């Protein structure tokens, strides 16, 4: 009889540990769990599909990584870069005020873009949104929008 109690206790302990691990995995935010928060806008000139004489201005982390995330409340050049990209490349989204504040309008625009590209709709800018979005190409001679989105 003591063996059965031990087996039931051991099984209960294993189920408890597994349940705790699964709850922890499902509550982590996917966009923010694996990446740093964007903290700057950065120019990218090395993209393989970028026409000659053009560059991309994108949200970045620490001037080196483009795989970063932003959400409601983020402020700075990284948000400006996102707002400019939305304004130049997405005619189905109302133009955003380029104010560097990730507020209601920017979150709604990101949700629309996520819906358009059939990715998870959470209103946060993260790696999935980065890869799905089309991005504006700027001219190197005058830093103006070239009219091309890639």
trRosetta pair geometry for C-beta under 8 A, 3 or more apart (Angstrom, degrees):
i j d omega theta_ij theta_ji phi_ij phi_ji
1 4 5.9 -51 -158 31 39 111
1 5 6.9 38 148 -16 66 103
2 5 5.6 -53 -152 36 38 112
2 6 6.4 41 150 -22 68 104
3 6 5.6 -54 -150 35 33 113
3 7 6.4 34 152 -20 66 104
4 7 5.6 -51 -146 35 33 112
4 8 6.3 32 155 -17 65 105
5 8 5.8 -55 -146 39 31 110
5 9 6.2 32 154 -19 65 109
6 9 5.7 -57 -147 38 29 112
6 10 6.2 28 156 -19 66 108
7 10 5.8 -55 -144 37 28 109
7 11 6.3 26 157 -17 64 107
8 11 5.9 -55 -145 38 29 109
8 12 6.3 31 154 -21 63 108
9 12 5.7 -56 -148 36 29 112
9 13 6.4 30 154 -21 64 105
10 13 5.7 -53 -150 33 31 112
10 14 6.5 29 154 -17 65 105
11 14 5.8 -54 -148 37 33 110
11 15 6.3 32 154 -18 66 107
12 15 5.8 -55 -146 38 30 110
12 16 6.3 34 154 -22 64 107
13 16 5.7 -55 -150 34 30 114
13 17 6.5 27 155 -17 65 105
14 17 5.9 -55 -149 36 31 108
14 18 6.3 27 156 -15 66 109
15 18 5.9 -57 -144 41 30 109
15 19 6.1 33 156 -22 65 109
16 19 5.8 -56 -146 36 27 112
16 20 6.4 27 156 -19 63 106
17 20 5.8 -55 -151 34 30 111
17 21 6.5 28 154 -16 64 106
18 21 5.8 -56 -150 37 32 111
18 22 6.3 29 155 -18 66 107
19 22 5.8 -57 -146 38 30 109
19 23 6.4 30 157 -19 65 106
20 23 5.9 -55 -148 35 29 110
20 24 6.5 30 154 -19 63 108
21 24 5.7 -58 -152 36 31 113
21 25 6.5 29 154 -18 66 106
22 25 5.7 -55 -147 36 33 110
22 26 6.3 20 160 -12 67 110
23 26 6.1 -64 -144 42 29 103
23 27 6.2 17 163 -14 66 115
24 27 6.4 -66 -142 38 25 103
24 28 6.9 34 161 -33 61 102
25 28 6.4 -50 -155 14 30 111
28 33 4.3 63 158 -91 117 136
29 32 4.4 28 92 37 121 103
29 33 5.7 171 75 -35 57 89
29 124 7.6 53 178 13 124 172
30 33 5.8 -46 -125 22 24 116
30 34 7.3 -8 -175 6 55 106
30 120 7.3 56 59 65 141 166
30 126 7.2 138 110 114 78 167
31 35 6.9 -54 170 41 54 116
31 69 4.4 126 154 -123 98 141
31 71 7.5 129 97 -63 138 109
31 122 6.8 -156 -16 78 132 143
31 124 4.6 178 58 112 168 133
31 125 7.6 125 -165 90 140 25
31 126 3.0 -135 -142 -60 101 152
31 127 7.2 -178 -134 18 69 73
31 128 7.4 -91 -96 21 90 101
31 129 7.9 15 -118 2 125 109
32 35 6.8 -96 -133 60 29 78
32 37 7.3 9 -130 -73 97 81
32 69 5.1 -126 -84 78 64 155
32 71 7.3 -38 -60 -24 122 130
32 124 7.4 -74 -39 177 94 154
32 126 7.2 -105 -49 -99 50 127
34 127 7.5 -41 86 -2 115 137
35 61 7.4 -165 174 -33 92 151
35 65 7.9 -166 -153 137 97 133
35 67 5.4 -123 -120 138 130 84
35 68 5.3 -178 159 -124 118 35
35 69 5.1 121 86 -16 119 99
35 126 6.3 151 42 -152 142 92
35 127 6.1 165 -48 -35 149 106
36 39 7.7 -46 138 -12 111 106
36 61 4.4 105 84 -146 117 152
36 62 7.3 11 101 -9 154 108
36 65 7.0 90 42 75 115 139
36 68 5.4 -42 80 -125 72 96
36 69 7.6 175 93 26 27 80
37 61 7.1 128 86 -108 33 109
37 68 6.3 57 164 180 15 105
37 69 6.0 -61 -110 72 52 74
37 70 6.7 92 -160 -91 79 55
37 74 6.8 -166 -172 -111 113 121
38 59 4.2 -10 -150 171 154 111
38 60 6.3 106 -144 67 92 16
38 61 5.5 -104 -113 -69 44 73
38 68 3.8 129 -72 112 72 131
38 69 6.6 -158 -17 65 88 21
38 70 4.9 -41 32 -56 118 101
38 74 7.0 58 62 -172 96 148
38 76 7.9 -168 117 75 89 120
38 78 3.8 155 137 -169 117 154
38 79 8.0 144 95 -50 127 59
38 125 7.3 -19 -6 97 139 118
39 60 7.8 -57 54 97 58 59
39 61 5.8 64 19 -134 88 57
39 62 6.4 42 54 -52 119 54
39 68 7.6 -113 -1 -172 65 158
39 76 6.7 -5 -160 96 46 164
39 78 6.2 64 28 -29 2 137
40 59 7.8 139 85 -158 39 53
40 60 5.4 -34 79 71 86 90
40 61 7.4 125 31 -122 86 15
40 62 7.1 134 15 -58 121 11
40 63 5.6 -11 73 -63 154 69
40 76 7.1 -69 -92 144 36 127
40 77 5.5 7 -155 73 50 119
40 78 5.7 63 65 -58 11 94
41 57 5.8 24 169 174 114 92
41 58 6.8 165 -156 85 72 25
41 59 6.1 -50 -104 -97 65 42
41 60 6.6 102 -147 17 19 91
41 76 7.9 -172 -23 131 86 86
41 77 3.9 -111 2 145 101 99
41 78 5.4 -177 -61 -86 67 40
41 80 6.0 -66 -47 70 145 96
41 81 3.6 159 -123 -46 115 126
42 57 7.5 176 86 -150 27 55
42 58 6.2 -31 63 66 74 75
42 59 7.9 36 19 159 81 13
42 60 3.7 -2 10 5 122 150
42 63 5.5 143 -96 -135 128 54
42 64 7.9 -176 -108 -40 170 18
42 66 7.2 -122 62 -85 121 84
42 81 7.8 -5 23 -91 45 162
43 55 5.0 9 -170 160 101 137
43 56 7.1 145 -157 77 51 47
43 57 5.7 -26 -96 -97 65 69
44 47 5.8 65 134 -34 115 100
44 50 7.8 -162 117 -68 91 152
44 55 6.4 157 73 -170 45 82
44 56 4.4 -15 57 61 102 101
44 57 7.8 -172 16 -78 76 22
44 58 5.8 6 -6 15 120 121
44 66 6.8 8 -69 -72 138 139
45 50 7.1 -166 -166 112 40 161
45 55 4.7 -39 -88 -111 76 101
45 56 7.9 -169 -70 24 34 71
45 140 7.9 54 -116 -89 116 121
46 50 7.6 110 101 25 14 140
47 50 3.9 100 73 -30 99 114
47 56 6.1 53 -13 -4 140 129
47 150 7.3 136 129 101 145 144
49 150 5.3 170 114 -175 112 134
50 54 5.4 -151 178 85 92 105
50 55 7.1 34 -169 -107 142 31
50 56 6.7 -109 -104 -26 126 100
50 137 6.4 156 -144 -118 82 121
50 150 6.6 -153 -93 37 56 167
51 54 4.7 61 69 8 83 133
51 137 6.3 72 33 173 99 163
51 146 7.7 -150 60 133 130 165
51 148 6.5 21 9 101 133 169
51 150 8.0 -175 -11 -59 85 137
53 139 6.5 -5 145 -149 95 70
53 140 5.1 -124 -168 22 58 111
53 141 7.0 0 -171 -24 109 94
54 137 4.0 7 -179 177 134 114
54 138 6.4 139 -158 67 73 38
54 139 6.4 -46 -103 -98 67 38
54 140 6.6 -126 -83 -27 16 88
54 146 5.7 -51 -112 -19 114 156
54 148 7.0 -47 -123 65 156 131
55 137 7.1 134 60 -157 22 69
55 138 5.5 -33 65 62 76 93
55 140 5.9 91 -12 -79 105 86
56 135 5.1 27 -139 139 123 134
56 136 7.3 137 -130 79 73 50
56 137 6.3 -52 -78 -104 71 58
56 138 7.3 142 -102 12 23 89
56 150 7.7 -95 -80 53 119 112
57 81 5.2 -138 137 -131 86 100
57 84 6.7 -4 87 83 121 143
57 85 7.8 -155 81 -60 78 93
57 136 7.6 -20 39 77 88 97
57 138 6.0 32 -14 -7 106 138
58 66 5.5 15 116 -134 137 113
58 81 5.5 112 -162 162 13 136
58 85 7.3 48 -108 -61 66 139
58 130 7.7 73 -170 -141 127 102
58 135 6.5 -21 -85 -141 107 140
59 66 7.2 107 87 -152 60 68
59 68 6.2 -123 133 68 101 113
59 70 6.3 -89 -162 -22 158 130
59 78 3.9 68 -135 -164 92 88
59 79 7.4 52 -97 -62 119 29
59 81 4.9 176 -57 77 61 125
59 82 5.3 10 -40 -50 122 97
59 125 6.6 74 43 130 161 142
59 130 7.8 -114 62 -99 104 108
60 63 6.2 76 115 -105 133 21
60 64 7.0 147 172 44 120 25
60 65 6.2 145 -167 78 82 43
60 66 5.2 -49 -106 -95 83 55
60 68 6.3 108 -169 7 24 134
60 78 6.7 -141 35 -108 46 102
60 81 8.0 20 -5 48 76 169
61 64 7.1 -47 87 58 69 70
61 65 4.5 -18 56 68 101 102
61 66 7.8 -163 14 -76 78 11
61 67 7.6 -46 11 74 120 48
61 68 3.8 151 -41 -82 107 135
62 65 6.5 34 52 21 93 93
65 68 6.0 115 108 -48 99 98
66 130 6.3 144 143 -163 96 144
67 127 4.6 19 -149 -97 97 103
67 130 6.4 -149 -109 51 58 162
68 78 7.4 -69 94 -150 136 144
68 126 7.7 -112 118 -132 29 53
69 124 6.0 13 -170 162 107 112
69 125 6.2 161 -152 91 53 61
69 126 4.0 0 -104 -99 102 83
69 127 7.5 -52 -68 -18 88 67
70 74 4.2 -102 -157 40 95 167
70 78 6.1 177 -73 125 137 120
70 79 6.3 167 -170 -84 155 80
70 82 6.8 -124 51 -28 151 157
70 102 5.5 -167 156 -81 113 158
70 124 6.8 178 84 -164 45 72
70 125 4.4 8 49 53 92 110
70 126 7.9 -164 25 -64 51 56
71 74 6.0 111 52 -21 44 111
71 102 6.6 129 115 131 20 145
71 107 7.7 43 -167 -103 57 106
71 123 7.3 76 -142 111 79 85
71 124 4.4 -23 -94 -116 92 99
71 125 7.5 -158 -67 27 47 69
72 102 5.8 -149 -117 123 26 98
72 103 7.0 59 -143 -132 79 26
72 104 7.7 37 -125 -74 112 45
72 107 5.2 4 -77 -71 95 136
72 123 7.0 17 -42 131 100 121
72 124 8.0 -79 -10 -89 71 77
73 102 6.3 -28 42 76 27 101
74 78 7.0 -60 154 84 125 115
74 79 5.6 163 110 -65 97 116
74 102 4.1 32 54 16 86 137
75 79 6.2 -54 -136 6 27 144
75 100 5.7 60 -167 139 69 91
75 101 5.4 -6 -109 -105 89 63
75 102 7.0 -128 -67 11 46 82
76 79 5.8 111 58 10 53 95
76 80 7.4 -96 124 -2 40 94
76 100 5.6 -161 66 -172 3 111
77 80 5.2 -49 -148 34 42 117
77 81 6.4 47 153 -24 69 99
77 100 6.6 -20 -70 -122 29 116
78 81 5.8 -48 -152 30 32 113
78 82 6.8 31 150 -15 61 104
79 82 5.6 -54 -152 38 37 112
79 83 6.2 37 151 -20 69 107
79 100 4.8 110 73 -157 111 45
79 101 6.3 140 128 -8 158 7
79 102 4.8 -128 -118 -50 127 85
79 106 6.7 -19 -163 -136 104 166
80 83 5.7 -56 -144 39 31 111
80 84 6.2 32 156 -19 66 105
80 98 5.6 65 -142 -175 79 93
80 99 7.8 -148 -91 74 83 16
80 100 4.6 -18 -52 -84 94 81
81 84 5.9 -53 -148 35 28 111
81 85 6.5 30 153 -20 62 107
82 85 5.7 -56 -150 35 32 112
82 86 6.4 31 154 -18 66 105
82 102 7.7 29 67 -95 144 99
82 106 6.9 72 110 -158 122 118
82 110 7.8 -7 174 -78 130 108
82 125 5.9 -74 -118 -88 146 166
83 86 5.8 -52 -147 35 32 111
83 87 6.3 31 155 -18 65 108
83 96 4.5 -120 -150 97 97 134
83 97 7.5 -42 -168 90 143 35
83 98 4.6 161 112 -112 131 70
83 99 7.5 128 -72 27 176 53
83 100 7.6 -105 8 -68 139 34
83 106 6.2 -65 -85 -106 94 111
84 87 5.8 -58 -147 39 30 111
84 88 6.2 19 160 -13 66 112
84 98 5.9 48 -66 -115 76 130
84 136 6.8 -99 136 38 90 140
85 88 6.2 -63 -144 41 26 103
85 89 5.9 -21 175 18 65 120
85 133 6.6 47 148 160 134 136
85 135 5.5 -42 -138 -132 120 66
85 136 5.5 -157 -121 6 60 97
86 89 6.9 -81 -131 52 17 83
86 90 5.2 -39 -161 34 61 123
86 93 5.6 -67 -180 92 104 147
86 96 5.6 48 85 2 129 127
86 106 7.7 -179 5 -134 161 72
86 109 5.0 38 -156 162 152 140
86 110 7.9 -80 -87 -67 135 61
86 113 7.1 -101 -114 -54 98 134
87 90 7.7 -24 -58 48 8 81
87 95 5.1 52 -125 -138 97 81
87 96 5.8 -113 -61 37 98 82
87 98 6.9 -58 -16 -60 149 106
88 136 3.8 21 99 -79 148 142
88 145 5.3 -156 -123 -138 132 142
88 149 6.5 161 125 -81 97 110
89 133 7.5 98 93 176 145 89
89 134 4.8 -161 178 96 139 100
89 135 6.6 -95 -40 -119 160 10
89 136 5.3 -143 -44 -59 105 83
89 149 3.9 123 -117 -121 107 146
90 93 4.2 26 121 19 121 112
90 109 7.3 130 86 -168 149 101
90 112 7.5 123 171 106 142 117
90 113 6.2 -74 -99 -88 155 100
90 116 7.8 -170 -134 7 116 167
90 134 7.7 148 -62 55 80 101
92 112 6.7 -162 113 162 103 128
92 116 7.0 139 68 -86 146 136
93 96 7.6 -10 137 -36 112 94
93 109 4.6 77 -167 -136 137 91
93 112 5.2 155 -93 84 102 146
93 113 6.9 -18 -56 -53 142 87
94 105 7.5 -83 83 -158 110 109
94 109 7.6 -113 55 -87 68 101
96 105 5.5 151 -124 130 89 118
96 106 5.9 68 -138 -85 143 73
96 109 5.9 -51 -62 -39 123 157
97 105 7.1 74 22 74 86 155
101 106 7.3 -174 103 -6 55 137
102 106 4.8 -108 -141 87 55 145
102 107 6.7 86 170 -54 82 82
102 125 7.9 -117 -126 8 134 116
103 106 5.7 96 47 18 53 100
103 107 6.9 -101 118 -4 29 99
104 107 5.8 -60 -146 39 27 111
104 108 6.2 27 157 -19 65 108
105 108 5.7 -54 -147 37 30 111
105 109 6.4 32 153 -21 64 105
106 109 5.6 -52 -148 35 33 114
106 110 6.4 33 154 -18 65 104
107 110 5.8 -53 -149 36 31 110
107 111 6.5 35 151 -21 63 104
107 123 4.1 29 -171 -174 90 118
107 124 8.0 -3 -130 -68 87 43
108 111 5.6 -52 -150 34 33 114
108 112 6.5 35 151 -20 64 103
108 123 7.3 -5 -67 -124 28 110
109 112 5.7 -53 -152 33 33 112
109 113 6.5 32 151 -17 65 105
110 113 5.6 -53 -147 38 34 112
110 114 6.2 37 153 -21 66 105
110 123 5.3 103 83 -153 112 45
110 124 6.9 -172 134 42 149 6
110 125 5.6 -107 -125 -63 140 82
110 129 6.4 -4 -160 -141 102 151
111 114 5.7 -54 -146 37 31 112
111 115 6.4 32 154 -19 64 105
111 121 5.4 62 -150 -165 79 99
111 122 7.7 -149 -100 67 83 17
111 123 4.6 -15 -61 -85 98 78
112 115 5.7 -54 -150 36 31 112
112 116 6.3 35 151 -23 64 106
113 116 5.5 -51 -147 34 32 116
113 117 6.4 9 161 0 66 110
113 129 6.7 74 107 -150 120 101
113 132 7.3 137 152 108 96 114
113 133 6.1 11 176 -99 137 92
114 117 6.3 -68 -143 50 27 95
114 119 5.1 -93 -155 71 79 89
114 120 6.6 -53 -173 88 128 39
114 121 4.5 151 108 -103 127 65
114 122 7.2 -163 -143 23 175 56
114 123 7.6 -104 8 -62 143 33
114 128 7.9 55 -125 114 100 110
114 129 6.1 -53 -82 -100 93 99
114 132 7.3 88 -114 83 53 154
115 118 7.4 26 -176 -75 32 40
115 121 5.5 33 -66 -92 78 129
117 129 8.0 135 57 -127 144 55
117 132 3.8 105 154 178 160 128
117 133 7.3 -92 -39 -68 155 43
119 128 4.9 166 -175 155 142 119
119 129 6.7 -169 87 -79 147 57
119 132 5.2 -118 -19 -51 140 158
120 128 6.4 52 33 97 97 163
124 129 7.4 -160 105 -13 55 142
125 129 4.9 -112 -140 82 56 147
125 130 7.1 85 177 -55 86 78
126 129 5.6 95 47 18 52 101
126 130 6.9 -91 120 -9 30 98
127 130 5.3 -52 -142 34 33 118
127 131 6.3 27 163 -15 67 105
128 131 6.1 -58 -150 38 28 105
128 132 6.2 19 156 -13 64 114
129 132 5.8 -62 -141 43 30 108
129 133 5.9 36 163 -31 68 109
130 133 6.3 -54 -143 25 20 110
134 149 4.5 63 145 153 116 113
134 150 6.4 177 -160 89 84 20
135 149 6.4 164 77 -158 25 77
135 150 6.0 -29 61 64 80 72
136 145 5.5 -39 177 -136 132 102
136 146 7.6 157 176 36 82 78
136 148 7.4 121 -156 84 56 51
136 149 5.4 -41 -92 -100 53 80
137 145 7.8 104 79 -158 46 59
137 146 4.9 -36 98 39 91 127
137 148 4.5 -17 42 83 120 103
137 149 7.0 -170 0 -96 81 26
137 150 5.8 56 -44 -4 113 109
138 143 5.7 1 167 -160 128 46
138 144 6.5 164 -156 85 84 24
138 145 5.9 -56 -105 -97 73 40
138 146 6.2 164 -135 -18 17 91
139 142 5.5 17 91 44 120 78
139 143 6.8 -83 72 -28 72 9
139 144 5.2 3 32 57 112 77
139 145 7.8 27 -3 94 86 6
139 146 5.0 127 -52 -77 83 95
140 143 7.7 21 -144 -69 21 52
